[in-house]
Amino acid sequence: MTRVLGLDEFQRKLTDLANRAQSLSGTRNVPVTDLLTPEFVQACSRFQSAEELFEASGFVINTPEDFAAIPDAEWDTFISSNTSFSSWEAMLGDAGGAWAARQLGL
């Protein structure tokens, strides 16, 4: 019987990927700081970190309640003016995709 070199390794990687994907199923509460990594923020804005982005917004954001109190339209305007995204929802969606890819080891 002839074996294709690397086939066992490929199968092991596929199994690992499937296991990681299974562990991500369902709803997740991921902290914004885990989504908005410095690399992500630097790639889509002139800022070096999420903290720097938030500070530049002019809003006082010390707690989740402070953040929730920011009017959505004003926050979206800030995000669209200072990042490559048209809205906060679009930014979080892309950041969530990048987070999931990292969790999958991609």
DRENDO-1510 file (C-alpha; in Angstrom, 1 decimal, always signed):
<recs>
REC; n; res; u; v; w
REC; 1; MET; +0.0; +0.0; +0.0 .
REC; 2; THR; +1.4; +3.4; -1.0 .
REC; 3; ARG; +0.9; +6.2; +1.5 .
REC; 4; VAL; +0.9; +9.9; +0.4 .
REC; 5; LEU; +3.6; +11.6; +2.5 .
REC; 6; GLY; +2.1; +14.2; +4.7 .
REC; 7; LEU; -1.4; +12.8; +4.6 .
REC; 8; ASP; -1.4; +11.8; +8.3 .
REC; 9; GLU; -0.2; +15.3; +9.2 .
REC; 10; PHE; -2.9; +16.9; +7.1 .
REC; 11; GLN; -5.6; +14.7; +8.7 .
REC; 12; ARG; -4.3; +15.6; +12.1 .
REC; 13; LYS; -4.5; +19.3; +11.3 .
REC; 14; LEU; -8.0; +19.0; +9.9 .
REC; 15; THR; -9.1; +17.2; +13.1 .
REC; 16; ASP; -7.5; +19.9; +15.2 .
REC; 17; LEU; -9.2; +22.6; +13.1 .
REC; 18; ALA; -12.6; +20.8; +13.5 .
REC; 19; ASN; -12.1; +20.6; +17.3 .
REC; 20; ARG; -11.3; +24.3; +17.5 .
REC; 21; ALA; -14.3; +25.2; +15.4 .
REC; 22; GLN; -16.5; +23.1; +17.6 .
REC; 23; SER; -15.2; +24.9; +20.7 .
REC; 24; LEU; -16.3; +28.2; +19.1 .
REC; 25; SER; -19.9; +27.2; +18.4 .
REC; 26; GLY; -22.6; +29.1; +20.2 .
REC; 27; THR; -22.7; +32.6; +21.5 .
REC; 28; ARG; -19.6; +34.1; +23.0 .
REC; 29; ASN; -19.0; +37.2; +25.2 .
REC; 30; VAL; -15.6; +38.3; +24.1 .
REC; 31; PRO; -14.1; +41.4; +25.7 .
REC; 32; VAL; -13.6; +44.4; +23.3 .
REC; 33; THR; -10.0; +44.4; +24.3 .
REC; 34; ASP; -9.6; +40.9; +23.0 .
REC; 35; LEU; -11.3; +41.9; +19.7 .
REC; 36; LEU; -9.5; +45.2; +19.2 .
REC; 37; THR; -5.9; +44.0; +19.4 .
REC; 38; PRO; -3.2; +46.6; +18.8 .
REC; 39; GLU; -2.5; +44.9; +15.4 .
REC; 40; PHE; -6.2; +45.2; +14.4 .
REC; 41; VAL; -6.5; +48.9; +15.5 .
REC; 42; GLN; -3.2; +49.8; +13.8 .
REC; 43; ALA; -4.3; +48.2; +10.5 .
REC; 44; CYS; -7.6; +50.1; +10.4 .
REC; 45; SER; -6.7; +53.5; +11.9 .
REC; 46; ARG; -3.9; +55.8; +12.9 .
REC; 47; PHE; -4.1; +54.7; +16.5 .
REC; 48; GLN; -1.8; +52.2; +18.2 .
REC; 49; SER; -4.4; +50.6; +20.5 .
REC; 50; ALA; -8.0; +50.5; +21.4 .
REC; 51; GLU; -7.3; +52.6; +24.5 .
REC; 52; GLU; -5.8; +55.3; +22.3 .
REC; 53; LEU; -8.8; +55.2; +19.9 .
REC; 54; PHE; -11.2; +55.5; +22.8 .
REC; 55; GLU; -9.3; +58.4; +24.4 .
REC; 56; ALA; -9.2; +60.3; +21.1 .
REC; 57; SER; -13.0; +60.0; +20.8 .
REC; 58; GLY; -13.5; +62.7; +23.4 .
REC; 59; PHE; -16.0; +60.6; +25.3 .
REC; 60; VAL; -15.3; +59.5; +28.9 .
REC; 61; ILE; -15.1; +55.7; +28.8 .
REC; 62; ASN; -14.1; +54.2; +32.1 .
REC; 63; THR; -16.9; +51.6; +32.5 .
REC; 64; PRO; -19.2; +49.6; +30.2 .
REC; 65; GLU; -21.9; +51.9; +31.4 .
REC; 66; ASP; -20.0; +54.9; +30.1 .
REC; 67; PHE; -19.6; +53.3; +26.8 .
REC; 68; ALA; -23.3; +52.3; +26.6 .
REC; 69; ALA; -24.3; +55.9; +27.3 .
REC; 70; ILE; -22.5; +57.2; +24.1 .
REC; 71; PRO; -25.2; +58.0; +21.4 .
REC; 72; ASP; -24.8; +55.4; +18.7 .
REC; 73; ALA; -24.9; +58.0; +15.9 .
REC; 74; GLU; -22.1; +60.0; +17.4 .
REC; 75; TRP; -20.0; +56.9; +18.0 .
REC; 76; ASP; -20.5; +55.7; +14.4 .
REC; 77; THR; -19.5; +59.2; +13.2 .
REC; 78; PHE; -16.3; +59.0; +15.2 .
REC; 79; ILE; -15.6; +55.4; +13.9 .
REC; 80; SER; -16.3; +56.3; +10.3 .
REC; 81; SER; -14.1; +59.4; +10.5 .
REC; 82; ASN; -11.2; +57.8; +12.3 .
REC; 83; THR; -11.0; +54.2; +11.0 .
REC; 84; SER; -11.5; +52.4; +7.7 .
REC; 85; PHE; -15.0; +51.2; +8.8 .
REC; 86; SER; -18.3; +52.9; +8.2 .
REC; 87; SER; -19.7; +52.0; +11.6 .
REC; 88; TRP; -18.9; +50.5; +15.0 .
REC; 89; GLU; -20.9; +47.4; +14.0 .
REC; 90; ALA; -18.8; +46.9; +10.9 .
REC; 91; MET; -15.6; +47.3; +12.9 .
REC; 92; LEU; -16.7; +44.8; +15.6 .
REC; 93; GLY; -17.8; +42.4; +12.9 .
REC; 94; ASP; -14.5; +42.4; +11.2 .
REC; 95; ALA; -12.7; +42.3; +14.6 .
REC; 96; GLY; -14.8; +39.3; +15.5 .
REC; 97; GLY; -13.9; +37.5; +12.3 .
REC; 98; ALA; -10.2; +38.2; +13.0 .
REC; 99; TRP; -10.6; +36.9; +16.6 .
REC; 100; ALA; -12.3; +33.7; +15.4 .
REC; 101; ALA; -9.5; +33.1; +12.9 .
REC; 102; ARG; -6.9; +33.5; +15.6 .
REC; 103; GLN; -8.9; +31.0; +17.8 .
REC; 104; LEU; -8.9; +28.6; +14.9 .
REC; 105; GLY; -5.2; +29.0; +14.4 .
REC; 106; LEU; -5.6; +30.4; +10.9 .
</recs>
